[in-house]
Amino acid sequence: MTDATIKESIIDKLCNIEQLHDVKIPLAIESGSRGWGFAAANADYDCRFIYVHKAEKYLSILEMDEFIDYEINETYDVKGYDLKRVLKYIMKSQATINEWLSSNVIYIKNGLITNRLSELAADFVSPIPVSHH
């Protein structure tokens, strides 16, 4: 399969995730070696995404899933993180989120939301946790 075919397939998977889990995905990127342009020919596609539930779900007293592991095989590794979990990571200055926000390979991007997340990540960045990364 070509990169264009794989990208189409990943976008189809992301649309399926939105329907199956009743969420919206404001950001989906390629993380890992392909995202940074140094993948081996046999490297898998590490799609990471941020998803948002409907407001009622965040107001519920019931626990909700903070992760979606959609597909993991030789070709795809598709995982998502709930916005609330991402915000916790940002507050802890977790460097991986900054990497996602600056990925070179983007499948879905809502500029308004991702710009705000980037601003928050910059506000909370701390050299100690980042240096441990």
N, C-alpha and C positions, 0 to 999 in steps of 0.2 A: 504494500500500500504506500501511496505517496504521502508526504507531509500534509498536503491539502486535503486528502481523503481522511487522514487521521484527525485533522482539525475539525472537519465537518462531523465526523463520528463523535468527537468529544462534545461539540456543541449540541448534537442530538441527545447525548447522554445527560447533559446539563438541563436541557428542556424537559427531559423525562423525569429528572430528579425534582424539578419545580412542580410538576404535576403529581408525582407519587407522594411527595412529602408536604404539599401545599405550602411552599416557600417561594421566595424570590431570591435570585442570586445577583447581587450587585457587582461582584468581582469574582472572576475565575481566571486563573493564570497557570502557566507552566512553571513548576518549581523543580529544582534539581538541575542536572547537567544540561538537559535540553533548553531549559529556561535561560541558562547562562552561556549557551553557545558552544559547549565543549562535550557534547554527548558522543558516546561510542555508537557505532552503527546499530548495535543490538540493544541500546538503552530503551527502557520503557518510557512512557509518557506519564509524568507525575503532575496530574492536574489537581490543583488545590483551589477551593472556592469558599467564599463567605456567603452564608445564606441568612435570610431574615424571615422569621415567622410573622403571622398576622399579630396585631397588637394584643388581641384577647389572650393569646397564648402566653405572652410575657406577663400579663396581669393575673394569670391563674396561680393558685397555690400548689398545683401539681407540678412535679419535676418534668422537665422536657429534655429531649435529647440535645446535647451540645455538639454532636458529631454525626456526620453521615459518611459511612464507608460504603461507597457505591460499587466499585468494581476494582478488583486487584487480580491481575494475571500477568503473563509475560509482556503484554503490550500496554496495558493501562493500569494506572494506580490513581484512582479518582476518589478524593476525600474532601469533605467539607466541614466547616466550622461555623457554628452559630455566631451571630454578631455579638451577643453578650459574652461569649467565650473569647472572641477576638478582642473585645474591649478590655477584658481582664488581662489578656496577654500584653496589650499595649501598655496598660498601667504598670506591668511588671518589666517593661522595656525588653520584651522578648524579641530578639533580632530577626527571627524568622518572619514575623509579620512585616517588618520593614522590607525584607527581601521580597515578599509577595507584592507589596505596594509599589515596588520598583522593578518588577519582572519585565523582561524584554518580550515575552510571549504572552499575549493577553487573548483570552477567549471571549470574555464578557467584561464590560467595564461601565459602571454608572459613575460618570465623572464627579457628580455632586457628592455622592457618598464616599467614594474613594479619596477625593481631595480632602474631605473632612477627616477621614481616618488618617491620612498622611499628616495632616496638621496635628492631630492628637498624638500620633506616634512621635513626632518631632518634639512636642511639649513634654512627653514623658521619657524621652530617651535618657538613659543613664549609662555611663561608660563601664561600670563594673559588670552588670549583667551582659552587656554587649560583648565585653572582652572575654567572658566565659563561653560565649557562643563560638 
